[in-house]
């Protein structure tokens, strides 16, 4: 998809040639960075060509901070010091989360949630900054220069505290935020809806940690946002948790330690992803007490387990349609 190239009136293109800017999708599960070259968008990969960066940060025993795939490998063996889905904690206090379902030790400072790690107490802003640092370095390596800034996507239903937390994380990472762009709007552009027929579009965005719906009106290649709604505490993680609870109940397991909790959550996510294209899947893992779990879950069972989560997305859709004057 070709993108518009914009220059200031009376100026040649030359002053813009060496100004490097990127777009960043700071996701709950994965993150990525992209730029525009010769009017076409390109997702930038690491030295191995991998474009997706798992949004996972591990604080290692040797003092190193590991981000991405290598950090993800530590989430089962060192769950207290491996932070996943940190986006769900942005701009939030302890009262906003169910801490009993998470393998972390939490603290609170000035009403904001903090996470205790072997590297000290870390805020979600600091953890997110580590992810952004890696994306920034990846972009500067690929583009061969220093970035002047980034456009970062955020859920449309992020409140002011969550948006400010995202900006703070970017600042800590050394990034100048050119703009925060609502994820449904970014999705509409990415899928080429700006070149589609004029009319009203509903963007249904169920991410790893948040759900957004936006009602957009397209006219002459320009989007107007008619309404937004959503749930900043509903996403793929909740679907994983339903499988996790099903495993505990079906296998008659008692509440587990942090290691087992993270292992079962990882297996739950793998099962969810496999069931996207298969009728059933097997869940097998060894608990820390030597107990072996071996279960089979079908797509029908998963659908039944998560039906009310899907139903929860319908209320924001109705509200958005009403706010847009479409009901």
C-alpha positions as CSV (number, residue, x, y, z in Angstrom):
1,X,0.0,0.0,0.0
2,X,1.4,3.4,-1.0
3,X,1.5,6.0,1.6
4,X,1.4,9.8,1.2
5,X,4.7,11.6,1.3
6,X,4.3,15.1,2.9
7,X,6.7,18.0,2.5
8,X,6.4,21.6,3.8
9,X,5.4,24.2,1.2
10,X,8.3,25.7,-0.6
11,X,10.8,23.1,0.6
12,X,12.5,20.4,-1.4
13,X,12.5,16.8,-0.4
14,X,16.1,16.9,0.5
15,X,15.7,18.2,4.1
16,X,13.6,15.1,4.8
17,X,15.8,12.5,3.4
18,X,17.9,11.9,6.5
19,X,15.1,12.3,9.1
20,X,14.2,8.9,10.2
21,X,10.9,8.1,11.9
22,X,9.1,4.8,12.6
23,X,5.8,3.4,13.7
24,X,5.8,1.1,16.7
25,X,3.1,-1.4,17.7
26,X,3.7,-1.9,21.4
27,X,1.6,-4.9,22.0
28,X,0.6,-7.0,25.0
29,X,2.0,-10.2,23.5
30,X,4.3,-9.1,20.7
31,X,5.7,-5.8,19.5
32,X,7.2,-4.6,16.2
33,X,8.6,-1.5,14.4
34,X,8.1,-0.4,10.8
35,X,9.0,2.5,8.6
36,X,8.1,3.8,5.1
37,X,10.6,3.4,2.2
38,X,9.8,4.8,-1.3
39,X,6.1,5.1,-0.3
40,X,5.8,1.5,1.0
41,X,5.7,0.3,4.6
42,X,8.3,-2.2,5.8
43,X,8.4,-4.1,9.1
44,X,12.0,-4.1,10.4
45,X,13.6,-7.3,11.5
46,X,16.4,-8.2,13.9
47,X,19.7,-9.7,12.8
48,X,18.0,-13.0,12.3
49,X,15.2,-11.5,10.2
50,X,12.6,-11.9,12.9
51,X,10.1,-9.1,12.9
52,X,7.9,-9.9,15.9
53,X,9.5,-9.2,19.3
54,X,7.8,-11.0,22.2
55,X,6.8,-8.3,24.7
56,X,8.7,-10.1,27.5
57,X,11.4,-8.8,29.8
58,X,13.7,-11.0,32.0
59,X,15.9,-9.7,34.8
60,X,18.7,-12.2,34.9
61,X,20.9,-13.2,37.8
62,X,24.0,-11.7,36.2
63,X,22.3,-8.3,36.1
64,X,21.5,-8.4,32.4
65,X,18.1,-7.4,31.1
66,X,16.9,-9.7,28.4
67,X,14.1,-8.8,26.0
68,X,12.1,-10.9,23.5
69,X,12.4,-14.5,22.5
70,X,15.3,-15.3,25.0
71,X,13.3,-13.7,27.8
72,X,10.3,-15.7,26.8
73,X,12.3,-18.9,27.4
74,X,12.7,-17.9,31.0
75,X,9.0,-17.4,31.9
76,X,8.5,-20.9,33.2
77,X,11.9,-21.4,35.0
78,X,12.0,-17.9,36.5
79,X,8.5,-16.5,36.6
80,X,9.0,-13.9,39.3
81,X,11.7,-12.1,37.2
82,X,10.2,-12.6,33.8
83,X,7.5,-10.0,33.1
84,X,4.9,-10.8,30.4
85,X,1.8,-8.8,29.3
86,X,3.1,-5.7,31.0
87,X,0.9,-3.5,28.8
88,X,-2.1,-4.6,31.0
89,X,-0.4,-2.9,34.0
90,X,0.3,0.5,32.3
91,X,-1.3,3.3,34.3
92,X,-2.9,0.9,36.8
93,X,-2.9,0.4,40.5
94,X,-3.0,-2.9,42.4
95,X,-6.8,-2.5,42.9
96,X,-7.2,-2.6,39.1
97,X,-5.8,-6.1,38.7
98,X,-6.3,-9.6,40.1
99,X,-2.9,-10.1,41.7
100,X,-3.7,-13.5,43.0
101,X,-3.8,-14.9,39.5
102,X,-0.3,-13.6,38.6
103,X,3.2,-15.0,39.5
104,X,4.6,-11.6,40.6
105,X,5.2,-9.8,43.9
106,X,3.5,-6.4,43.6
107,X,4.1,-3.1,45.4
108,X,2.4,0.3,45.0
109,X,3.8,3.7,44.8
110,X,1.8,6.9,44.4
111,X,-1.2,4.8,43.5
112,X,0.6,3.1,40.6
113,X,1.5,-0.6,40.5
114,X,5.1,-1.7,40.8
115,X,6.7,-5.2,40.3
116,X,9.3,-6.6,42.6
117,X,12.2,-8.3,40.7
118,X,15.8,-9.3,41.6
119,X,16.9,-6.1,39.9
120,X,14.7,-4.0,42.3
121,X,11.2,-2.7,42.1
122,X,10.2,-1.9,38.5
123,X,7.3,0.0,37.2
124,X,5.4,-1.1,34.1
125,X,6.8,2.1,32.5
126,X,10.3,0.9,33.1
127,X,9.6,-2.6,31.8
128,X,7.9,-1.3,28.7
129,X,10.9,1.0,28.1
130,X,13.1,-2.0,27.8
131,X,11.0,-3.3,25.0
132,X,11.0,0.1,23.3
133,X,14.8,0.3,23.6
134,X,15.2,-2.9,21.7
135,X,12.8,-1.7,18.9
136,X,14.6,1.6,18.7
137,X,18.0,-0.1,18.4
138,X,16.6,-2.4,15.8
139,X,15.3,0.5,13.7
140,X,18.5,2.6,14.0
141,X,20.6,-0.5,13.0
142,X,18.3,-1.2,10.0
143,X,18.0,2.4,8.8
144,X,21.6,3.4,9.5
145,X,20.8,6.5,11.5
146,X,19.3,8.1,14.6
147,X,15.5,8.3,14.9
148,X,13.8,11.7,15.2
149,X,10.8,10.1,16.7
150,X,8.1,7.4,16.6
151,X,4.3,7.0,16.2
152,X,3.2,4.5,18.8
153,X,-0.1,2.7,18.7
154,X,-2.3,2.4,21.8
155,X,-5.7,0.9,22.4
156,X,-8.5,3.4,21.6
157,X,-9.9,2.9,25.1
158,X,-6.7,3.7,26.9
159,X,-7.4,6.4,29.5
160,X,-5.2,9.4,30.1
161,X,-3.0,7.6,32.7
162,X,-2.4,4.7,30.4
163,X,-1.5,7.0,27.5
164,X,0.8,9.1,29.7
165,X,2.5,5.9,30.9
166,X,3.1,4.9,27.3
167,X,4.7,8.3,26.6
168,X,6.8,8.0,29.7
169,X,8.1,4.6,28.6
170,X,9.1,6.0,25.2
171,X,10.9,8.9,26.9
172,X,12.9,6.5,29.1
173,X,13.8,4.5,26.0
174,X,15.1,7.7,24.3
175,X,12.3,8.0,21.9
176,X,10.5,11.2,20.9
177,X,6.8,10.4,20.6
178,X,5.5,12.1,17.4
179,X,2.0,10.9,18.1
180,X,0.0,8.2,19.8
181,X,-2.3,6.5,17.2
182,X,-5.3,4.5,18.2
183,X,-4.9,0.9,17.2
184,X,-8.2,0.4,15.4
185,X,-7.4,3.4,13.2
186,X,-3.9,2.0,12.5
187,X,-5.5,-1.3,11.6
188,X,-7.8,0.3,9.2
189,X,-4.9,2.0,7.4
190,X,-2.8,-1.2,7.5
191,X,-5.5,-3.2,5.8
192,X,-6.0,-0.6,3.1
193,X,-9.4,0.6,4.1
194,X,-8.4,4.1,3.1
195,X,-8.5,2.9,-0.5
196,X,-11.8,1.1,0.0
197,X,-15.3,2.2,-0.8
198,X,-16.6,5.2,1.1
199,X,-18.9,4.3,4.0
200,X,-18.9,3.4,7.7
201,X,-16.6,0.7,9.0
202,X,-16.6,-1.1,12.4
203,X,-13.0,-2.1,13.5
204,X,-13.2,-5.0,16.0
205,X,-9.8,-5.2,17.7
206,X,-9.4,-8.0,20.3
207,X,-5.7,-7.9,21.3
208,X,-3.7,-9.8,23.9
209,X,-4.7,-7.6,26.8
210,X,-7.3,-5.1,25.6
211,X,-10.4,-4.9,23.4
212,X,-11.3,-1.9,21.2
213,X,-14.0,-1.1,18.8
214,X,-14.0,2.0,16.6
215,X,-16.7,3.2,14.2
216,X,-15.0,5.0,11.3
217,X,-16.5,6.9,8.4
218,X,-14.4,6.9,5.2
219,X,-15.0,9.8,2.8
220,X,-12.6,10.8,0.0
221,X,-9.7,8.9,1.6
222,X,-10.1,10.5,5.0
223,X,-11.1,8.7,8.2
224,X,-13.4,10.3,10.7
225,X,-13.7,8.5,14.0
226,X,-17.4,8.6,14.9
227,X,-17.1,6.7,18.2
228,X,-14.8,4.4,20.2
229,X,-15.4,2.0,23.1
230,X,-13.9,-1.1,24.6
231,X,-12.5,-2.8,27.6
232,X,-8.9,-2.2,28.7
233,X,-9.0,-5.4,30.8
234,X,-10.2,-7.9,28.2
235,X,-8.0,-9.7,25.8
236,X,-6.3,-12.9,24.7
237,X,-4.8,-13.4,28.1
238,X,-8.3,-13.9,29.5
239,X,-8.9,-16.6,27.0
240,X,-5.7,-18.3,28.1
241,X,-6.8,-18.1,31.7
242,X,-10.0,-19.9,31.0
243,X,-8.0,-22.9,29.7
244,X,-5.7,-22.6,32.7
245,X,-8.7,-22.8,35.1
246,X,-10.1,-25.7,33.0
247,X,-6.8,-27.6,33.4
248,X,-6.8,-27.1,37.2
249,X,-10.4,-28.3,37.5
250,X,-10.2,-31.2,35.1
251,X,-6.8,-32.5,36.4
252,X,-8.0,-31.8,40.0
253,X,-4.9,-29.8,40.7
254,X,-4.6,-27.7,43.8
255,X,-3.4,-24.0,43.6
256,X,0.1,-24.1,42.2
257,X,3.3,-22.2,42.8
258,X,4.6,-19.5,40.5
259,X,6.6,-21.9,38.4
260,X,3.6,-24.2,37.8
261,X,1.2,-21.3,37.2
262,X,3.5,-19.9,34.5
263,X,4.0,-23.3,32.9
264,X,0.3,-24.0,32.8
265,X,-0.5,-20.5,31.4
266,X,2.1,-21.1,28.6
267,X,0.5,-24.4,27.8
268,X,-2.9,-22.8,27.8
269,X,-1.7,-20.1,25.3
270,X,-0.2,-22.8,23.0
271,X,-3.5,-24.8,23.1
272,X,-5.5,-21.7,22.2
273,X,-3.3,-20.9,19.3
274,X,-3.4,-24.5,18.0
275,X,-7.2,-24.7,18.3
276,X,-7.4,-21.7,15.9
277,X,-6.8,-24.2,13.0
278,X,-7.4,-27.6,14.6
279,X,-10.3,-29.6,16.1
280,X,-8.5,-30.5,19.3
281,X,-5.1,-30.4,21.0
282,X,-3.2,-32.2,23.8
283,X,-1.9,-30.5,26.8
284,X,1.0,-32.3,28.5
285,X,3.4,-31.1,31.2
286,X,5.2,-32.1,34.3
287,X,4.5,-30.2,37.5
288,X,7.1,-29.3,40.1
289,X,5.8,-32.0,42.5
290,X,6.3,-34.7,39.8
291,X,2.6,-34.9,38.9
292,X,2.1,-35.4,35.1
293,X,-0.8,-33.6,33.4
294,X,-2.1,-35.1,30.1
295,X,-5.4,-33.7,28.8
296,X,-7.1,-33.2,25.5
297,X,-9.3,-30.1,24.8
298,X,-11.4,-29.7,21.8
299,X,-12.3,-26.5,19.9
300,X,-15.9,-27.0,21.0
301,X,-14.9,-27.1,24.6
302,X,-12.7,-24.0,24.2
303,X,-15.6,-22.1,22.5
304,X,-17.9,-23.0,25.5
305,X,-15.3,-22.0,28.0
306,X,-14.9,-18.5,26.5
307,X,-18.4,-17.8,25.1
308,X,-19.1,-15.2,27.8
309,X,-15.8,-13.4,27.1
310,X,-16.9,-13.0,23.5
311,X,-20.3,-11.8,24.7
312,X,-18.5,-9.2,26.8
313,X,-17.3,-7.6,23.6
314,X,-20.8,-7.0,22.3
315,X,-21.8,-4.4,24.9
316,X,-19.0,-2.0,23.9
317,X,-20.0,-2.5,20.2
318,X,-23.6,-1.6,21.0
319,X,-22.5,1.5,22.9
320,X,-20.1,2.6,20.1
321,X,-22.9,2.2,17.5
322,X,-25.3,4.2,19.7
323,X,-22.7,6.9,20.2
324,X,-22.1,7.1,16.5
325,X,-25.9,7.5,15.9
326,X,-26.2,4.3,14.1
327,X,-28.9,2.6,16.2
